[in-house]
């Protein structure tokens, strides 16, 4: 509300610029992402800073890259996921408060459309899909496990690691995710029942194959 950074585990634009400055002499960057997202404008800005850096950037999705974090991942030359990693893209949301006229509401809608088109263009460039295909995925709020992220073209490969070293990511239900036993509240991300079922069925299949 005040425009000041909120205390907590957040990345501000200035912090990211400082981080990029600290590796200005590097030709390659390994970027680790584990984020449910945040401000769409910041996501686009970080995406563009990465693109403009001229460096080869490999992104590792340690657990989840959703919303604005999905936008950041799309800037990277190579995106690698763990078998338990999750990615998600959706349309931009706007918080509207107060008594607004039709014209004022239309301005909000126009702004959302501009953000969606901008993001879809970035996702299309990363995945090789058309902009309209990406807009369709965003409209449905598309959740992806590791294999689906690779299939869509948003990830380039799945990291092959020993089971004992694998970061355990568990989508418990629509409101809770566990990463290495630590629970995180994801109630504001609106995870669909179909994706929960898909994750659970995939986990069961892996156990059956292991047996």
HUGIRA-V114047 format. One record per helix or strand. SS is the DSSP state (A for helix, B for strand). FROM is the first residue (numbers start at 0). TO is the last residue. If there is no record, write none. Layout:
SS;FROM;TO, SS;FROM;TO
This chain:
A;12;21, B;27;34, A;39;51, B;55;65, A;67;72, B;77;80, B;85;88, A;101;126, A;130;138, B;141;143, A;145;151, B;156;157, A;162;164, B;168;170, B;175;178, B;181;184, A;186;188, A;192;209
